[in-house]
Amino acid sequence: GKLTYLNQTGNLLRGVNQIIPFENDKLDKFLSVWSMHHLDGSPLKPEEFPLMRAVKLGQKTSGEYIIKQPGHEDRVIWVNASPIFNKDRRIIAGIIVFLDTTE
């Protein structure tokens, strides 16, 4: 449940202009700074976040969402999230990939 890496594009989608190091931030805390919404404008519940579904439930998830950040343009993104398993099929991590599809 710890976030270990977010690249510069991920930070830009959050409205941050530089890479901010994470010091064992809990995934729940990190997700609280994202304002991710369904396309109908309703906010995602924590358990609906694609990365949470990957690491908590072992589900591969993809879909289109909106990221809203105060003072920044809303971004429409396509998200793919997947769990990473060890040799015993236990979830050891998750990965998420964003594609900014904002016109």
SULHUKA-V519775 format. One record per pair of residues at least 12 apart in sequence whose ideal C-beta (glycine too) atoms are under 10 Angstrom apart, sorted by sequence separation. I is the first residue (numbers start at 1). J is the second residue. D is the distance in Angstrom with one decimal. If there is no record, write none. Layout:
i = [I:I]
j = [J:J]
d = [D:D]
This chain:
i = [7:8:36:49:50:64:65:67:82:83:6:31:36:48:50:64:65:81:82:5:6:32:36:63:64:65:81:82:6:31:34:48:50:63:64:80:81:82:5:6:14:49:62:63:80:81:5:16:34:48:62:63:79:80:81:4:15:28:31:61:62:63:79:80:3:6:14:15:27:30:44:61:62:78:79:80:2:3:4:14:15:31:60:61:62:77:78:79:2:3:4:13:14:28:30:31:44:60:61:77:78:2:3:27:44:59:60:61:77:78:1:2:3:13:43:59:60:75:76:77:78:1:2:3:6:10:27:28:39:42:58:59:76:77:1:2:3:27:38:39:41:43:58:75:76:77:1:3:38:39:40:54:55:57:58:75:76:1:2:3:38:39:41:54:55:56:58:75:76:1:2:3:27:37:38:51:53:54:55:74:1:27:36:37:50:52:53:54:55:73:36:37:49:50:51:53:54:34:35:36:37:50:51:58:67:35:36:49:50:51:58:34:35:41:58:61:65:67:34:35:57:60:34:35:56:59:61:62:64:67:33:55:58:66:37:39:54:55:64:55:56:35:36:37:54:55:54:55:36:53:54:55:52:54:36:51:50:51:52:51:50:49:50:3:50:1:15:14:15:16:1:13:15:1:14:15:13:15:16:15:14:15:13:12:15:14:13:12:13:27:13:10:10:13:10:12:4:9:13:5:6:9:2:3:7:9:1]
j = [19:20:48:61:62:76:77:79:94:95:19:44:49:61:63:77:78:94:95:19:20:46:50:77:78:79:95:96:21:46:49:63:65:78:79:95:96:97:21:22:30:65:78:79:96:97:22:33:51:65:79:80:96:97:98:22:33:46:49:79:80:81:97:98:22:25:33:34:46:49:63:80:81:97:98:99:22:23:24:34:35:51:80:81:82:97:98:99:23:24:25:34:35:49:51:52:65:81:82:98:99:24:25:49:66:81:82:83:99:100:24:25:26:36:66:82:83:98:99:100:101:25:26:27:30:34:51:52:63:66:82:83:100:101:26:27:28:52:63:64:66:68:83:100:101:102:27:29:64:65:66:80:81:83:84:101:102:28:29:30:65:66:68:81:82:83:85:102:103:29:30:31:55:65:66:79:81:82:83:102:30:56:65:66:79:81:82:83:84:102:66:67:79:80:81:83:84:65:66:67:68:81:82:89:98:67:68:81:82:83:90:67:68:74:91:94:98:100:68:69:91:94:69:70:91:94:96:97:99:102:69:91:94:102:74:76:91:92:101:93:94:74:75:76:93:94:94:95:77:94:95:96:94:96:79:94:94:95:96:96:96:96:97:51:98:52:67:67:68:69:55:67:69:56:69:70:69:71:72:72:72:73:72:72:75:75:75:75:77:94:98:96:97:100:98:100:93:98:102:95:96:99:93:94:98:100:94]
d = [7.3:9.9:8.5:8.9:7.4:6.6:5.7:9.7:6.7:8.3:7.4:8.8:6.5:9.2:6.9:7.0:8.2:6.3:5.7:9.4:7.6:8.0:8.8:9.4:5.3:6.0:7.0:8.0:9.3:6.2:7.8:9.6:8.1:7.4:7.5:8.5:4.3:8.6:9.4:6.8:9.5:9.2:7.2:6.0:7.1:7.7:7.3:9.2:9.8:9.4:6.3:8.7:6.4:4.8:9.6:6.5:9.4:6.6:5.3:7.3:4.6:9.2:7.3:8.3:5.1:9.5:6.6:9.9:9.4:9.8:9.9:7.5:7.4:8.8:5.7:8.0:7.9:9.8:8.2:6.3:9.5:7.4:7.7:4.7:9.0:9.9:7.3:7.8:9.5:8.3:8.9:8.4:9.1:9.5:9.0:6.9:7.0:7.1:7.8:4.8:4.3:5.1:4.9:8.6:9.7:8.2:4.7:9.6:6.4:8.2:9.8:6.6:7.6:9.9:9.6:8.6:7.3:8.8:9.7:5.6:5.3:9.6:6.3:5.6:8.0:9.7:6.9:8.2:8.8:10.0:9.3:7.2:7.4:6.4:5.7:6.7:9.8:6.9:8.6:6.1:7.3:8.6:4.7:5.7:5.0:7.7:4.8:8.3:8.9:7.1:9.3:9.5:8.6:8.1:9.9:8.6:4.7:7.1:9.7:4.7:6.6:6.5:8.9:4.3:9.7:8.9:7.6:5.0:7.8:9.7:9.0:8.9:6.9:6.4:7.5:8.5:6.7:5.6:6.1:7.6:9.8:9.1:5.2:4.5:4.9:8.5:9.8:4.5:8.7:7.3:7.2:7.7:9.0:7.6:4.9:8.7:8.4:9.6:8.7:5.6:6.0:3.6:9.3:8.7:8.5:6.5:7.9:8.2:9.0:9.5:9.3:6.4:4.3:9.7:5.4:9.8:9.1:8.9:9.0:6.3:8.6:9.9:8.5:8.2:8.1:9.9:8.8:9.2:9.3:9.3:9.1:6.0:9.1:9.1:8.4:7.9:7.9:9.1:6.9:7.1:8.8:9.3:9.9:10.0:8.9:4.0:3.9:9.5:8.4:8.8:7.5:9.6:8.4:7.2:8.5:5.3:8.8:8.2:9.9:4.6:6.0:8.9:9.7:8.8:9.6:9.3:8.5:7.4:9.6:9.0:6.9:5.6:3.8:8.5:6.5:7.9:8.3:7.0:9.8:4.3:8.8:9.2:9.3:9.4:9.0:9.4:5.6:8.9:6.7:8.5:6.1:8.6:9.7:6.6:6.7:8.6:8.2:7.2:9.7:9.8:9.5:9.8:9.5:9.9:9.6:7.7:9.7]
